[in-house]
Structures are given as C-alpha cells and as structure tokens.
Amino acid sequence: MPESILPQVKNIVFLMLENRSLDNLLGWLYKDAVPGYFYPSNSPKQYDGLVDGKYSNPDSDGTAVNVIPISDDIWQNGQGYAVPYLDPYEALRAWPVDIRAKDHSWKGVMNQFFGGQKVIPGLPSSNGGPPAMQGFLQDYYYWTDFTWKGHDILWTYTPAQARVINALAAQYAVSDRWFCSVPSDTSPNRAYSICGTSLGRESNLSLTGPEPPFSGVKTIFNWLLEGGKSWGLYFTDVYHKGKSYTEHLFPQMSPGGEIGDITIFKSRAADGSLPAFSYLEPKWTDVFPLKEGTDYHPPAHICQGESFLHDVYQTLTGGPQWKKNETLFIITFDEHGGTYDHVSPPWGGVNPDGKDGRENGFKFDLFGARVPTILVSPYVRPATVFRAPEGSKYDFDHASFVATLLKWAGVSLNEAKQSQRVLSAPTFEGVFADQVVNGGTVAPQPCTSSPSPIPAEAARLQAHPAGSAEELRALLEGIPVVSTRVILLRNETLEGVRTDVARYRQDPEKFETELEKPQPS
C-alpha cells in the first residue's frame, strides 16, 4: 500500500455548493489587502481577482459594459435580492426546449466563453485559441425590458456583502486557479468530483424526470472504504424515491457508509464522532417558482447560502475533532452557473476515458470556469493563495479532489484507471504545514435576506401561471425535488397542480416510478 498523505488530517468535511464563479463571490477579496502566503512559493505574488475598470463585456451595440461590484444602494434597498436575478444558462449548450433559446442557437457556457456581441455558430475548438470570456452579457440578456438590461450578470459581490465566504477565504487558503472540470452544469461536474469522469455526459440530461445515474464506475466513497476510511453522506432535501441527489446519481456508492439527514452531521460534529469523510448536500434552490435554497444558486439570495456555510463552520469549529486539530473543511462549487469570470479556462484537459460528448461531440479538452475553492484547516497558513504545485502540467479541477482523497486514504492512483483525468490531476497536500499554524477566528455573521420584493420584471418571469409562489409551496410541501419540478413543468393551472399533488400523495412510489419512464421528446 502506498504511503498516505496528510497524516495530520483525521477527518475531511466536503461541501460542494452551486453555480458561482470565483469573480462573482471572491473577485474583490484582496482589493484592499495582501495575501500572506502563496503556494507554490515561486508562483505569482498577486491574487488574480478583479481590478476596477479593467474588465467588461460588449452590449448588443458594441458598448463596453464594465464588471463592477453590486452598488451599496442596490444591495441595501433590497433590490439586490438576487444577483443575477434570473438563472443564467448553465449547460454547455442551452437546451433547445428552453423557452429562452427560441432559435435553438449555441447559447450556453461555450457562448459565454467564446461569444461577444453575437452568438457563436458552433462548438469551438482549441485551434481558435483561448476563450476571451466576452459573451456573458449577450448570453444572459435574452429579454428586452429589464431595468438593468442584463448588466447584473456582470455585477459581483464585495467582501462586505458576501461576508462569510470572503472571511473564510482570507482567513484560510483559497485557490485562484481552480477550474470546474466541464464547461457545463451540475451533473457532469459533480461526477468529476466523485468518480473523475462524466462518462461522456456534457450536461444535465433530464428536465422532466430524475437525472440518469452515473453507473458502472467506482466512486470516491468506494475507494475510501477500500482504504479503510469511513464515510457519511448528509443531505437536506430528498431528491427522488427517498434518496438524496448524490445517492441517486451514484447508487454504487453504498452500502458501507452512513447516509442521513444533515442533523445527523451536526450531532456527530458536536460529540466528536464524525466519520473520516463527510459529504454534505445543501438545500437545493428551485427556480420555478423561486424556492430559495442554501446552495448559493442564482437567483436565490446568497444570504441563505452564507447562513448555511456559517452554520457548518461554527458546527465544526465548536466540536472536539476540530479542537484536536484533526479536521479539514473543503468548500467548493460545482460550476460557475453562468456568472462572470475573467480568467480563460485552459485547453488541454485530459479526456478521462476517451468518450466524446453524447450531445455535441465535446472532447472534454477544455476546463470550465474558475470556481471558489477554500481549504479550512489549522494546518494552512492564514491568507494563503494556492495553485497547482510546481512542475504540474495541469491546473486544479474537480478531479483533484478524487486524486487527493485517494492519496490521503493510502489508495494507489492506479486504482482510478477509469479516469485518466484523475491520474494526471495535481493534488493539494503541499498547501498544508506539518504543525498547527492557524488558530482561526470566528466567522462574521451572514447578511439577512431582505424581505423587499423581487424587481417587478424578475417576479413576473419567476411566477407560475398556476398561482403564487407561496400558494404552490404550501401545496407541494414535503414532495421530493424531482416530483415537484415535474408537477410544475407539466401543469399551467392550479387545478392541474392539485390533481398531480393528490396523485403523488395517494401513491408516491407509483408516481415516482412513472417519472422514470422515457419521456417523449
């Protein structure tokens, strides 16, 4: 068995949040301060964040629209309820059935990266060079009557607004070169973080039923057990048939670990009985009608996510395992979710298994946008900015989680031969010291969600024809995520919603089983 890394870390807590780029949440992190330490030591001595007046995107008439912080006026008067206040495109290529993609064009993440005033005509290749990151505004601004004219996609949070995540990034270690694995949405990127491949899946595959599982490959949960490490999966929302989203997507992960409600995690942290690896799921934001989660997902108010992150941090640091300097808390995001980032993702990503994308032939050779990734541990120097270790051919992406966790468990990376991306991924043990170097401080209190109304046009677009958000939430209370989404997608009247809700409550298993049948295209 190979020698394991990070012997000073006895338990790891992993939290993957949703749909925010590094610039969106942490772009101004070091505007008025200087990092204390850079890893590797020979890397650039400057945090790659935002600079006033330096970054912009073209408007439809070619006018440059600057990337700026959310103004204090908008933030404080409650109109900063959601920035961006509509959910941007998240998939590599927007769903043709999406109401916003009427022309079935190449809107989507690739257009955000490679577009400008106009939509790209097709799938870009490495021959065209690095993405210019000039298409975010054009890709997002698909209506014509917004007060903000889509400029809110270029607005970014300040450390005074996103207080909790900025404080943790400044207090511990943050990477300014961590890219999501795929220039696309949730499922493929979470798959890379759990098994090092999306098995050729470019984007989420289902709008009208449960997302198809990733089967036939090992997960980090299986490998950890083989290395003698216990694990727990703790979730907030039931996704489908009594299972969490992760448990549904990766059914091969069990048996062997503990799966339960997030309250079990809190209890274990409090009494010092956390497993070696704890995987946390937040409460998912549902966009239509808007049901705010704790995952930071647009267009929900970030205050909900900030409160959840603060709660997890306080729970951990108040427990005996943290006080014995045994815990590493990893905070990351699955994808950028259409929010702006100025750094061009690099070409040259390793295709994990030789499979090209099923939908558009993507070769998995371009990384996604940068996302916030923070390492919280007594063994990281305060105010650290970290990148891939010296000599690495590649930047960090989500496959680095798999590679690092395998090495921590003493499992040979050769065991992950299902993914050439994992075999080539840099690992981040070099960020840690051998002895305690960070005493930590209390994270600031999160903002409070404003009761002020959503801007009128956003409220209109987030409304459902069947009724008000409050009325629908009450009707759908306790119904899992997939069934809720399907009921709302296929019913435009309150009577229809009530009929489907009654069918679900009469026989939940039958209702959910029907959703697994192939849907007409």
N, C-alpha and C positions, 0 to 999 in steps of 0.2 A: 504494500500500500504506500503511495507517495506521501511525503511529509506534508502535513496540513499547514495552511497559513493562518494568520491572525489568532494564535492560541489564546491571546488575552481576551478575545470576544467569545463569550459563552452562549449568548443568545442574540438573535437578529430579529428585528421587527421591520417588516417591509410594508410600506403604504404607497400604492400607485394611485394617484389622483387623475383628473381628466381635463384634457383639452386646453392647455395654456402653454404658450411659448415662454422661453426664458426672458425675452424682451418684455413681454406683456406683464409679467409679475415682478421680475427682478432686474429690469433694464437699467434702473437708476440706483441700484444697490450701492454702488461705490461712487456716486456723483460727488459727494461731499466728504468722502473718507478714502482711506488707502488700505488695501488688504495687508494683512500682517505676514502672510507666508504664501509662497507659490510652489506647487508641485507639478512636474519635476522642477528642481531648483534652477535649471537652465532655461526654463520656458519664459515667455514674455512677462515682464513685470508690470502688467496692466490688465485689469479686468475688462473683458470685451463686452461692455454694455453700451448703452445709448449715449449720444452726445447731442446737445441742443443744436437744432438746425441742420444736422448732418444727414438725416435720413428722411426719405419721402417716397411716395408713390404717385404716379400720374393719375389725374382725374380724366374724365371722358374727353375733355377738350385739351388735354395735354398739360394742364396746370399742375405744378408740383404741390402736393398736399403733405405737409410735414408730419412726421411721427412726433407726438407730444405727450406729456403727462395729462391725465384727466384733470381738468381745471378744478380748483377748490370749490368754485361756485357750483358746478355741476355735481360734484361729489357731495357737498354739504346740503344742497337743497333737495336731495333725494332723487334727482334725475339720473344720478349715477347708479340707479337701481341695478342696471345690468349693462355692462360694457364688455364686449359689444352686446347690444340689446336684442339682437336676433342671433340664432345659432348659425355660424358660417358653415360653408361646405367643409366636410371632413374627409370624404373619400378621395382616393387618388383621382378618380373621375366621378363627377356627380352622377347620382342615379338618374337615368333617363326618365323615370317615373316621377322624379321630384318636380313639384309644381313650379319651382323656380328655374328649372332647366328646360324651358319650353322648346328651345331649339336643339335639344339633345347634344349640346356642344361639349367642348372639353373643359367646361368649368370644373373646378375641384382643386386639389392640392397642387397638381402639376401646373395648373394655370396660375395659381398664386405664386409659384416659384419662377415660372418662365414667361408668364404673360406680362402685359403692360397696359396700354390703352385698350388693346384688343385681346380677345380670347385666343389661345394657342390653337393651331389647326389639327394637332395630333400629338401622339406620345413623343416627348423629346428623347434624344439620345446623348451620350457623352460627347459625341462629335461636335455638338453645339456649344460645348464649354459649360462652365458652372452656372447655376441659376442666378439671375440678377435680383430676385426677390422683389419684383416690381409689380406683381399682379394682385396683391391682396385687396386693394381698394376696388379695382374693376371686378374681381371675382365675387366680392361681398355685396357690392351695390347693384342689386338686381331689381330694385323698385325705383320709383321716380319722385316720391313725395315725402321722403324722410326730412325731418327738421335738420338732422345732422348730415344729410346727403352721403351717408355711408362712411363719413370720416371717423366715426367711432371705432372702426376696425384698426385704425392707426393710433388710437389712444392707449396709453399704458399707465399702469398703476405706480404710484410712488411708494417709498418705504413708509410714509406716514399713513397711507391708505391701506396697503396690504401689510399690516404691521407684523403679524405673526411669522409669515414665511420669510419676510425680509430679515427679521431679527434672528431667526434660526440660521439663515444663510450667512449672516455676518458673524454670528457667534461661533459657528462650527465650520464646515467645509462645503463649498458649492463648486460645481463644475461649470465652466463657461464653454466647454467643448463636449457636451453630452447630447447626442442626437437620437431621436427616436429611430427605430430600425427600418420603418417603411414610411414613405411619404403618403400616408393614408390614415385611416381611422382606428377605432378601438381594437377590434378582434385580432387583426394581424399583428399589431404592436404588442398587445398583451401576450400573444402566443410566442413572440420572440423572447419576451422576458421570462417565460415559463418553460419553453422547450427549445428555444433557439431557432425556430423556423415557423412560418405560417403555412407550410405545405402548399405553396403556390397561391394562397389566398391574398389578393391585392387589397380587398376592402371587406367591410361587413357584408354578409350575403343576404340577410333577411330583414325586410321591413314589416312583414305581415305574419311573423311566427318566430319561434325560438331560433337563435343563431345556431347553425350546424356545428357540432362539436369538432374539435381537433383530435382525431383518434389515430392510433397506430404508432405513436411515438412516446418516448418517456418524457416525463416532466421533472422539474426540479424537486418536486415532492417525492417522486420515486427514487431519484438519485440520493437525496438526503437520507432517506431511510436506509438505503444500502450503505451509506457512510456512517450509520449509527446515530443520526441526528433525528430527534423527534420534531414533529411539526404540528401546527394548528392553523386552520383557516377560520377567520372570524368575520362575519358579514352582518350587514344592516338590513338589506332588502332581500326578500325571496324573489328570484328571477323567474323560475319555471318549475312546476312539479315539486315544490318544496325545497328546491336547491338554489344555492347562490349562483351568481353569474359564472364565477371561476369553476365551481364544481360541475356546472352544466357543460361548460366548454371543454373541460378536461376530465371526463369521467374516469379515466385511467389513473388518476392521482390517488384514489382511495382503493382499498382500505389501508389503514396503518396510522393515520393521523387523527387529530381531533377536529371536528367540524361543528361550529355552533355560532350562536348569536354573539355580537360584539360585546355584550355584557359579560360573557364568559372571559373574554380577553381582559376586560377591566378587573374582574375578580382575580384572575391569575396574576396580573401585574401587581395588584395590591398585596397579595400574600406570597409573592416570590416564586410562583410555580409556572411561569411561562415556559413553553417548550423551547427547544433550541432555535426553531424558526417559526415566527408568527407572521401570517399573511393576512392583511386587513383589507376589507372592502368598505368604502364609504356608502352613504345613501345616494342612490343614483338620481340625477336630475332628469325629469321627463319634460320634454319641450312643449308638448301639445296636448292639453293645456299646460302652462308652466307649473311644474311641481318642483320646487327648489330642493335640490339635494345638498349633500355636504362634500361634493366631489370637485368643486370649483368650475364645473362645466358651464359654459355660456348657454343661455343668457341668465342663469341664476346669479344672484348676488354673491360675490366672493365672501361676504361676511359669514355665510353658512359654512363654507369650507374652512375659513380661518378659525371659526369656533371649534370645528371638529379637530383640526390639526392641533390647536392649543390644548384641547381636552386629552388627546392621545399623548402629547408631550408631557403634560402635567401628570397624567396617569403613570407613565413610565418613570419619570424622574422622581416620583413620590414613592416608588416601590423599592423593595430590598435588593433586587437584582441590579438595578441601576446604581444604588448606593454602594454596592460591592464592585462597581466599575466593570460590570460584565456585559453591558448591553450596547448594541449598535442599532440605531434607528435610521432606516433608509427612507427618504422621502423622494418621490419622483412623480412624473406624469406620463401617461401612455403616449400622448401625441400633442401637437400644438393646437389642434382643433380650429384651424383657420385664422388664429390670431397672429399678428405680425411678429416676424423676427428678421433681423438684418443680415445674419450670417448665412452664407451659401452652404447648404449641406454638400459634402464631398461626394463625387462619383468614386467608383472603385470598390463599393461594398461587395463582400463575398456572398454569392448566391449560396444559400445553405445546403441545398440538396439538388441543384440542377434543374429545378422546376421553374418555368416561367409563369407569369401571372395568368390565371384562368380567364380573366375578363378582357384584358387589353394587351397581354403579352409583355408586361413589365418584367424585366430581368432581375429585379431585386439588387441592382447595382448602384442605386442612389439612396443615400440615407434620407430620413425625414428631417424636419426642422429641429432646432435645439429645444430642449425642454429642461425645466428646473430639476436638478438632482442634487440632493443635500445629504451629507453624511453627518449624523449627530452621534457623537461618542466622546467620552472623556479622553480618548486616545488621539483625537485630532486637534491640531493646534488652532487656537481661535483665529477667525478671519482668514481661513485658508481658501485659496482658489486652486482647483486641481484640474489637470488634463491627463491624457494618456501618458504612461511612463516613457522615459527617454528610450528611443530605439523602436518604439511601436510603429508599425506601418499604418495603423488604423486609429481613428478616434474612438471614444466610448460610444456604444449604443446599447440597447437593452440586452443584447446577447452577453454583454459584460457582466450583468447580474448572474446569469447562469454560470459563466466561467468562474467568477469569483466565489460563488457559493459552493461549487463543486470542489474547488481547491481548499476552501475552508473546511469542508466535510472530509477531506482526505481522499476524494474520489478522483481518479485519473481523468484528465480531459479527454483521453482517448475513448472513454465510455460514452462521450457525447458525439460520437462519429455520425449520428443522424444529422448534425449541423456543422458544416464547415465554417459557418459564421462564428459559432462558439469556439471552435478550435483556434481561430485566428484573432479572437477578441482580446483586447487588453484587459487586465484586471487591476483593481484599485487598492490592493493591500499596502502599496507604498505610501499612501496618504497617512497611514497610522504610525504613531510612535509606540515604542515598547513599554513606555510607562505613562501614567496619567499626566496630561499636560493641559487639561481644560476642566476647570471647576464648574463651568456652566452657570447660568443665571436664570432667573425666572423670565419666561417669555411675556411680552406685553399682552394686555387684554385685547382681544379682537374687536373690530368695529361691530356695531349693532346694525342689523338690517333695517333699512329705512321703511317706515310704513307709507311713505309717499307713493302716489300712483306711478305705474309704469308710463312712460311717454305715450301719448294717445295712439300714435300710429303703431307702436310696438304692441300695445294692448289689443288693438284691432287684429293684428296678424297672429297674436298668440291666443286669440279667442277660439272657441269651438262652436260651430253652428248649433250644437245640441243644447248649449246652456252655458252658464257662467262657470269659471274655474272652481269656485267654491262649491257649487251645486254638484259638479261632476266628481270632485274629490270626495265628497261625502258619499256619493253613490258607490264609488269604486274602492272605498276604504277596505284594506285588507286583501285586495285582489293582487296577485303577483304581477311583476313588471310586464311580462310578455302579454298576458291576457288583457291587462289594462290597455296596453298600446293597441292591440288588435281591435278591441271593442271601440276605441275612439276612432281608429282609422276607417272602420267599415260602417260607422253609423253617423249620420248627419242630423238625426233627430233625437230628442230626449227619449221618446218612446222606444226607439231602436236601442239606445243605450240601456234603458231599463230592462228591455226584453233579454238582451245578452247578459246583463248582470244577473238576472233571475236564472237563466240557464246555467251560468257558472256556479252560482251558489247552490243550485239543486244538485249538480253533479260535477264538481271541479275536475275530477280525473278525466271524465269523458270530454269535457270542454277543452282541456289542455291537450289531450291526445288528438283531437280533431285538428288542432293548430299545427301538429307535426306533419300532417299530410301535405304533399306538394300542392302549392297554390298556383292557380292559373296566372300566366304572365300577362 
